[in-house]
Amino acid sequence: MNSDLLALRRTLSTLQGEYRKMRKRERSEDTRHKIELGGLVIKASLGDEDRAYILGVLLTGNRRKGDARLREQMIKLGREALRQ
């Protein structure tokens, strides 16, 4: 009985360690994603703009993404800017 309990505790400890590693990796990926998005704001020369304005621009773009023609224009503009 004690050996079964000890084995379960070891398994639990191992799983907890793996969970902590997974959470750390997820947080790192999330942080990297946010840094990359912030870099896009800087690339668009919006770094000195009011945060509400930046959010408004993004929300407006999101609302209009159903417009296929505008979406293609924005993708083209963005790809050109990323090449610079």
Secondary structure, DSSP 8 states (H G I E B T S, - for coil): -HHHHHHHHHHHHHHHHHHHHHHHHHHHHHHHHHHHHHHHHHHTT-TTS-HHHHHHHHHHHHHTTT-HHHHHHHHHHHHHHHH-
